[in-house]
Amino acid sequence: MDNEVTQQAEFVGQIASHQAALHSFIISLMPGMDGVDDVLQETNMVLWVKRKTFKPGTNFKAWACTIARFKVMRHRRKLANLGHRLFDENLTDQLATECEAEPQELNERMDALRKCLSRLQPKERELIEHRYYKDSNLDQFARKCGRGVDSLRVSLFRIRAALKKCVQSEINIQDSRL
């Protein structure tokens, strides 16, 4: 019995230590979409249910991200059935492949993203923080700042594109120093 308790504790530790990476992975597959926290919770539940199928010593993050990818696809299908417009499934697969990077690469990307976020204009940063760090939707923010939701979506698209370009530039600078 003690061995099973120890294994469960180790598994919980694995889940806990990968929460930030899983959250980032799910966000990357669902940019601008609501439900990220729900998908993360569903992923955690599946990880727990399938814990006995995980082989210790293998790549936990890759296994967890695969489960998260399926949960995101299910969430996307549910939204599509409700009439939501979504980006192409092939794009989701491409994003997932890029996001399953090694931890060192992910850390470099996160450092670059932090630098790039610090360079945003205050209103741009407020919009990004509201969208990704607060627990309210874009409609509420639109009313608060007196802008239309579609206008905010366009701004988010432009800011994300600029952040992507900035992050890539930062990574290129880091690579050139090596």
C-alpha positions as CSV (number, residue, x, y, z in Angstrom):
1,M,0.0,0.0,0.0
2,D,2.8,2.4,0.8
3,N,4.3,1.9,-2.6
4,E,1.0,2.9,-4.3
5,V,0.7,6.0,-2.1
6,T,4.3,6.9,-3.0
7,Q,3.6,6.4,-6.7
8,Q,0.5,8.6,-6.5
9,A,2.4,11.3,-4.7
10,E,5.1,11.3,-7.3
11,F,2.5,11.5,-10.0
12,V,0.8,14.4,-8.4
13,G,4.2,16.1,-8.2
14,Q,4.7,15.5,-12.0
15,I,1.3,17.1,-12.7
16,A,2.0,20.1,-10.4
17,S,5.5,20.7,-11.8
18,H,4.1,20.8,-15.4
19,Q,1.0,23.0,-14.8
20,A,2.6,26.2,-16.2
21,A,3.9,24.4,-19.3
22,L,0.5,22.7,-19.9
23,H,-1.3,26.0,-19.4
24,S,1.0,27.7,-21.9
25,F,0.6,24.9,-24.3
26,I,-3.2,25.0,-24.1
27,I,-3.2,28.8,-24.5
28,S,-1.0,28.5,-27.6
29,L,-3.6,26.2,-29.2
30,M,-6.5,28.4,-28.2
31,P,-5.4,32.0,-28.8
32,G,-8.2,34.4,-28.0
33,M,-10.6,31.6,-27.0
34,D,-12.4,31.2,-23.7
35,G,-12.2,28.0,-21.9
36,V,-8.4,27.6,-21.4
37,D,-8.8,26.9,-17.6
38,D,-11.6,24.4,-18.3
39,V,-9.5,22.5,-20.8
40,L,-6.6,22.5,-18.3
41,Q,-8.8,21.1,-15.6
42,E,-10.2,18.4,-18.0
43,T,-6.6,17.5,-19.0
44,N,-5.6,17.2,-15.3
45,M,-8.6,14.9,-14.7
46,V,-7.7,12.7,-17.7
47,L,-4.0,12.6,-16.5
48,W,-5.2,11.3,-13.1
49,V,-7.5,8.8,-14.6
50,K,-4.9,7.5,-17.0
51,R,-2.0,7.7,-14.5
52,K,-1.5,3.9,-14.5
53,T,-0.8,4.0,-18.3
54,F,2.1,6.5,-17.9
55,K,5.5,4.7,-18.0
56,P,7.8,6.2,-15.4
57,G,11.1,7.4,-16.9
58,T,9.4,8.5,-20.2
59,N,8.7,12.1,-21.1
60,F,5.8,13.2,-18.9
61,K,5.4,16.6,-20.5
62,A,5.0,15.1,-24.0
63,W,2.5,12.6,-22.7
64,A,0.5,15.3,-20.9
65,C,0.7,17.7,-23.9
66,T,-0.7,14.9,-26.1
67,I,-3.7,14.5,-23.8
68,A,-4.1,18.3,-23.7
69,R,-4.1,18.5,-27.5
70,F,-7.0,16.0,-27.6
71,K,-8.9,18.0,-25.0
72,V,-8.3,21.2,-27.0
73,M,-9.6,19.5,-30.2
74,R,-12.7,18.3,-28.4
75,H,-13.3,21.8,-27.0
76,R,-12.8,23.3,-30.5
77,R,-15.3,20.8,-32.0
78,K,-17.8,21.7,-29.3
79,L,-17.4,25.4,-30.1
80,A,-17.7,24.8,-33.9
81,N,-20.9,22.9,-33.3
82,L,-22.2,26.0,-31.5
83,G,-21.4,28.1,-34.5
84,H,-18.1,29.7,-33.4
85,R,-15.6,30.5,-36.1
86,L,-12.2,28.8,-35.5
87,F,-8.9,28.8,-37.2
88,D,-7.8,25.8,-39.3
89,E,-7.1,22.5,-37.6
90,N,-3.8,22.2,-39.5
91,L,-2.7,25.4,-37.8
92,T,-3.6,23.9,-34.4
93,D,-1.4,20.9,-35.2
94,Q,1.5,23.1,-36.3
95,L,1.2,25.2,-33.1
96,A,1.1,22.0,-31.0
97,T,4.2,20.6,-32.6
98,E,6.1,23.9,-32.0
99,C,4.9,24.1,-28.4
100,E,6.1,20.6,-27.5
101,A,9.6,22.1,-27.4
102,E,12.3,21.0,-24.9
103,P,12.2,22.7,-21.5
104,Q,15.3,24.8,-22.2
105,E,13.9,26.1,-25.4
106,L,10.6,26.9,-23.7
107,N,12.4,28.8,-20.9
108,E,14.3,30.8,-23.5
109,R,11.0,31.6,-25.3
110,M,9.3,32.6,-22.0
111,D,12.3,34.9,-21.1
112,A,12.0,36.5,-24.6
113,L,8.3,36.9,-24.2
114,R,8.7,38.7,-20.8
115,K,11.1,41.1,-22.4
116,C,8.8,41.8,-25.3
117,L,5.8,42.2,-23.0
118,S,7.7,44.8,-21.1
119,R,8.2,46.8,-24.3
120,L,4.4,47.1,-25.0
121,Q,2.6,50.4,-24.7
122,P,0.6,50.6,-21.4
123,K,-2.8,50.2,-23.2
124,E,-1.5,47.2,-25.2
125,R,-0.2,45.6,-22.1
126,E,-3.4,46.2,-20.3
127,L,-5.3,44.4,-23.1
128,I,-3.0,41.4,-23.1
129,E,-3.1,41.2,-19.3
130,H,-6.9,41.4,-19.3
131,R,-7.2,38.7,-22.0
132,Y,-4.7,36.2,-20.6
133,Y,-4.4,36.9,-16.9
134,K,-7.8,38.0,-15.7
135,D,-11.0,36.0,-15.3
136,S,-13.3,38.1,-17.4
137,N,-14.2,38.2,-21.0
138,L,-13.5,40.6,-23.9
139,D,-17.1,42.0,-23.8
140,Q,-16.6,43.2,-20.3
141,F,-13.3,44.8,-21.1
142,A,-14.8,46.5,-24.2
143,R,-17.5,48.1,-22.1
144,K,-14.9,49.2,-19.5
145,C,-12.6,50.9,-22.1
146,G,-15.3,52.1,-24.5
147,R,-14.1,50.1,-27.5
148,G,-15.9,47.6,-29.6
149,V,-15.2,43.9,-29.2
150,D,-14.2,43.5,-32.8
151,S,-11.7,46.4,-32.5
152,L,-10.2,44.7,-29.4
153,R,-9.9,41.4,-31.3
154,V,-8.1,43.2,-34.2
155,S,-5.8,44.8,-31.6
156,L,-5.1,41.5,-29.9
157,F,-4.2,40.0,-33.3
158,R,-1.8,42.8,-34.1
159,I,-0.2,42.7,-30.6
160,R,0.2,38.9,-30.7
161,A,1.8,39.2,-34.2
162,A,4.2,41.9,-32.9
163,L,5.0,39.8,-29.8
164,K,5.7,36.8,-32.0
165,K,8.1,38.8,-34.2
166,C,9.8,40.3,-31.1
167,V,10.2,36.9,-29.4
168,Q,11.7,35.5,-32.6
169,S,14.1,38.4,-32.8
170,E,15.1,38.0,-29.2
171,I,15.8,34.3,-29.7
172,N,17.8,35.1,-32.8
173,I,19.9,37.6,-30.8
174,Q,20.4,34.9,-28.1
175,D,21.4,32.3,-30.7
176,S,23.9,34.7,-32.3
177,R,25.6,35.2,-28.9
178,L,26.3,31.4,-28.6
